[in-house]
């Protein structure tokens, strides 16, 4: 959830020998839309810094001393964010000019459509010059969408940006200033100007999502609105009564079902605080502690640097939910080290990417999606932390197994003993940096609100960063004296935390369109009905083809439905960050799993995991591409390798669907023990089959048998698990004896 930035940590603790900090920052900007900030200078930079610091202080204060009422709090947050967005983020630069022109014209047509419908609906209630104002704003928005480089530079706002800044802050500030009139005195009877502000908000949210996230999410938002407008013209089950722009604006802008819905509520009350905590914790040196601990834990073993990559990325993921930032930050240290010790550049980058993507599923801070899930399901976040432990452990077990087998195949050694830090030395230098994280997790587990836990985490991070200076006179000379968050570094951290929240806020506002339209039209039930129908048809067909009734029609139908949902999750996640992906899928895909009797928590974890997997799934595997940028390997091949290394993340959702005890749902010790044993055997078998090595090389026939037997272990049939487990143990047992009975010719 946080990002590395030279402004935040000038020590560049993670910079590897092959890349400078500026190169790493450019990699993050290239592959992470959420961090593609302008490099502002002069008075404008000062203005942005002050605004960001004020926003951060506002959130820190409200977290500790009480939130504003729900609507006002969300609107204050949005006013700041939308005002900053059009200054901090540059206009989209054209890569494929023809495609960009077509898309820009389509956006322009949509803005004019909104303006036209508003003008027509309000014609009898507004003066003529208001009508021209509506059309004028739509034309202005259409111009701002055009990919014309002459309209502004990469690092300096153009004349088109400033009206958007004012309008972006204005449509939320309007609801704050006139809160009493709109939500108390005239509730249910909006004025014409309220609708005009709402129409402007719709256009600006679409353009804001386009700037920060790219085309995919904004197109989804536009399609959702068009679906709501033109429902009667649609064919078959997709048709509905249709809603005019007046009803849509009232629903999406003047309520809490659209722009200011649950997603923005979570960002404004939970996510912002944990993003800020992650930025400040990293600036105080906590990331360096994670690197040293990972080296201490895993560095001395075979293929040590790769195992350090897995462990350190898991640690770092506890404070960073951004896979790209995690990949670049830890990968700057681990990828060159892996290459130095004998791993290929592709495998090194893929290992780092696969490990870094685990950060969003690693407790105690699992990325913004987990907070949204807790709010949507009404489950305390402290319970989600405990539930997520075993699935996350399976993911890292799978990655570690493949790293270990690859290191054994290449006959690689561990890191020299002199490069392994001593536990006592690490703790004596960094113990003060752990205090905020321990206190924050403790408060979460004690059922305190997440924003209060984050408040104390932030405050203690600042206070504890000064402990080395305060304790130096008492003889504590070994503490990290560079950890102090000096006023300059603290301001940089507060600014960075606010900036890191802009894109996720814009994305959640745009996702609000889909959520609002879903509640109006029942889109989720229609989509889930289509999945259930398709799965039922395929299941009944396959049941006839499979001999001896090995699999029932119901089990086949469920399996096909899971595969269809998983594919929908991966496709939706291509190019869209995890949080909006999860929200969209929870609204329109999760109901399909409910129809099969799957527990709500399990179905939401299922779509959450597969949404995260998109970060290492070609053709849009951003984390893998960022790693390839460091290692110099082929991006697409690196993405394929990273996907295979993320096998645990792909299999675990199927495991806990068939064995809910892994999520502590309907818990029985028999099911839990059986799932744990079969899961571990499955991961070991598939890891060995993919690498082609266990204790000795594995033949192609054995690879095939191991793969089939390993996949058969994912299920809830005890007899099938028993037979498949026996096959895996026999093959691996023979391989172990072969590896220890004679010298093995390792591949170079």
Secondary structure, 3 states (H helix, E strand, C coil): CCCCCCCCCCCCCCCCCCCCHHHHHHHHHHHCHHHCECCCCHHHHHHHHHHHHHHHHHHHHHHHHCCCCHHHHHHHHHHHHHHHHHHHECCCCCCCHHHHHHHHHHHHHHHHHHHHHHHHHCCCCCCHHHHHHHHHHHHHHHHHHCCCHHHCECCECCHHHHHHHHHHHHHHHHHHHCHHHHHHHCCCCCCHHHHHHHHHHHHHHHHHHHHHHCHHHHHHHHHHHHHHHCHHHCCHHHCCCCCCHHHHHHHHHCCCCCCCCHHHHHHHHHHHHHHHHHHHHHHCCHHHHHHHHHHHHHCCCCCHHHHHHHHHHHHHHCCCCCHHHHHHHHHHHHHHHHHHCCCCHHHHHHHHHHHHHHHHHCCCCCCHHHHHHHHHHCCCHHHHHHHHHHHHHHHHHHHHHHHHHHHHHCCCCCCCHHHCCCHHHHHHHHHHHHHHHHHHHHHHHCCCCHHHHHHHHHHHHHHHCCHHHHHHHHCCCCCCCCCCCCHHHHHHHHHHHHHHHHHHHHHHHHHHHHHHHHHHHCHHHHHHHHHHHHHHHHHHHHHHHCHHHCCCHHHHHHHHHHHHHHHHHHHHHCCCCHHHHHHHHHHHCHHHHHCCCCCHHHHHHHHHHHHHHHHHCCCCCHHHHHHHHHHCCCHHHHHHHHHHHCHHHHHHHHHHHHCHHHHCCCCCHHHHHHHHHHHHHHHHHHHHHHHCECCCECCHHHHHHHHHHHHHCCCCCHHHHHHHHHHHHHHHHHHHHHHHHCCCCCCC
